[in-house]
Amino acid sequence: MINPEILHNELVFQTARSGGAGGQNVNKVETKVELRFDVDKSQVLTDEQKQVIAEKLSGKLTNDKVLVLYHQTERSQLANKDKVIAKFDQLIRQAFTVPKRRKATRPTLASKLERLQSKQRNATIKSLRRKTFED
């Protein structure tokens, strides 16, 4: 597992004006923060790690393999920057966590009985729907 904080030196930030709450402040101050991380040009990551990020985060990468995240809900640029960095850290951790393997288990006796009772109930309901033909 990789510590995402070592990648913080390779992050590129851009700011822009954001919509939403803020009154007159929103028209004057650039509070929206956009984070860019170029996966291919990273000097910290190995080739295998770059490939893992490319596979796991493929939906969030551009064609040039640049991860772009932004945050604009807070009123201050610093708060938005902190939130977007936290989002980046979470994504990197998620990409490198290996999911636990499922342990194969057998169905319990109670679950088998419940399934059979439910099948029996459905069968009786359907049999009541049948038309009876009397001569």
C-alpha positions as CSV (number, residue, x, y, z in Angstrom):
1,M,0.0,0.0,0.0
2,I,1.3,3.4,-0.9
3,N,1.0,6.5,1.3
4,P,-0.8,9.1,-0.8
5,E,1.0,12.0,1.0
6,I,4.2,11.3,-0.9
7,L,2.4,12.2,-4.1
8,H,1.3,15.6,-2.9
9,N,4.5,17.2,-4.4
10,E,3.4,16.1,-7.8
11,L,-0.1,17.7,-7.6
12,V,-0.9,20.7,-9.7
13,F,-3.7,23.1,-8.5
14,Q,-5.8,25.5,-10.5
15,T,-8.4,27.9,-9.1
16,A,-11.5,29.4,-10.7
17,R,-14.6,31.2,-9.6
18,S,-17.2,28.9,-8.4
19,G,-21.0,29.1,-8.3
20,G,-23.2,28.7,-5.3
21,A,-23.3,30.4,-1.9
22,G,-21.0,33.2,-1.1
23,G,-22.8,36.4,-1.9
24,Q,-20.7,39.1,-3.6
25,N,-17.6,37.1,-2.6
26,V,-18.4,34.5,-5.2
27,N,-18.0,37.0,-8.0
28,K,-14.7,38.3,-6.8
29,V,-12.7,35.4,-5.3
30,E,-11.6,32.2,-7.0
31,T,-12.6,29.6,-4.5
32,K,-13.1,26.5,-6.7
33,V,-10.0,24.4,-6.6
34,E,-9.1,21.9,-9.4
35,L,-6.5,19.2,-8.7
36,R,-4.5,17.6,-11.5
37,F,-2.3,14.5,-11.1
38,D,-0.4,13.2,-14.2
39,V,-0.1,9.4,-13.6
40,D,2.3,8.8,-16.4
41,K,4.7,11.5,-15.5
42,S,4.8,10.6,-11.8
43,Q,8.4,10.0,-10.5
44,V,7.3,8.4,-7.2
45,L,5.1,5.6,-8.6
46,T,6.5,2.5,-10.2
47,D,5.2,1.2,-13.5
48,E,3.1,-1.4,-11.8
49,Q,1.5,1.2,-9.5
50,K,0.8,3.4,-12.5
51,Q,-0.9,0.6,-14.2
52,V,-3.0,-0.2,-11.1
53,I,-4.2,3.4,-10.9
54,A,-4.9,3.5,-14.6
55,E,-7.1,0.4,-14.3
56,K,-8.9,1.2,-11.0
57,L,-9.5,4.9,-11.7
58,S,-10.0,4.6,-15.5
59,G,-13.4,6.4,-15.3
60,K,-11.8,9.4,-13.6
61,L,-8.7,9.8,-15.9
62,T,-8.5,11.8,-19.1
63,N,-7.2,10.4,-22.3
64,D,-3.7,11.6,-21.3
65,K,-4.0,9.7,-18.0
66,V,-4.4,12.8,-15.9
67,L,-6.5,12.5,-12.8
68,V,-8.7,15.6,-12.5
69,L,-10.7,16.4,-9.3
70,Y,-12.3,19.6,-8.1
71,H,-14.1,20.9,-5.1
72,Q,-16.2,24.1,-4.9
73,T,-18.7,23.8,-2.1
74,E,-16.8,25.7,0.6
75,R,-16.6,29.5,0.7
76,S,-12.8,29.6,1.1
77,Q,-10.1,28.4,-1.3
78,L,-8.1,26.8,1.5
79,A,-11.0,24.7,2.7
80,N,-11.7,23.6,-0.9
81,K,-8.1,22.7,-1.4
82,D,-8.1,20.6,1.8
83,K,-11.2,18.8,0.7
84,V,-9.9,18.0,-2.8
85,I,-6.6,16.7,-1.3
86,A,-8.6,14.5,1.0
87,K,-10.7,13.2,-1.9
88,F,-7.4,12.5,-3.8
89,D,-6.0,10.6,-0.8
90,Q,-9.1,8.5,-0.5
91,L,-9.1,7.6,-4.2
92,I,-5.4,6.6,-4.1
93,R,-6.0,4.5,-1.0
94,Q,-9.0,2.9,-2.6
95,A,-7.1,2.0,-5.7
96,F,-4.4,0.2,-3.8
97,T,-6.5,-1.7,-1.3
98,V,-7.0,-5.4,-2.1
99,P,-10.5,-6.6,-1.5
100,K,-10.8,-9.5,0.9
101,R,-11.5,-12.9,-0.6
102,R,-15.0,-14.3,0.1
103,K,-15.1,-17.4,2.2
104,A,-17.3,-20.0,0.7
105,T,-20.0,-21.1,3.0
106,R,-22.9,-23.6,2.8
107,P,-26.5,-22.6,3.2
108,T,-27.9,-23.2,6.7
109,L,-30.6,-25.7,7.4
110,A,-33.0,-22.8,8.4
111,S,-32.4,-21.1,5.1
112,K,-33.1,-24.3,3.2
113,L,-36.3,-24.9,5.1
114,E,-37.4,-21.2,4.6
115,R,-36.8,-21.6,0.8
116,L,-38.9,-24.8,0.7
117,Q,-41.7,-23.3,2.7
118,S,-41.8,-20.2,0.4
119,K,-41.9,-22.5,-2.7
120,Q,-44.8,-24.4,-1.1
121,R,-46.6,-21.2,-0.4
122,N,-46.2,-20.0,-4.0
123,A,-47.4,-23.4,-5.3
124,T,-50.6,-23.3,-3.3
125,I,-51.3,-19.7,-4.3
126,K,-50.9,-20.6,-8.0
127,S,-52.9,-23.8,-7.6
128,L,-55.8,-21.7,-6.3
129,R,-55.7,-19.6,-9.5
130,R,-56.5,-22.6,-11.6
131,K,-59.9,-22.9,-13.2
132,T,-61.9,-25.9,-12.3
133,F,-63.8,-27.6,-15.1
134,E,-66.9,-29.5,-13.9
135,D,-69.0,-31.4,-16.3
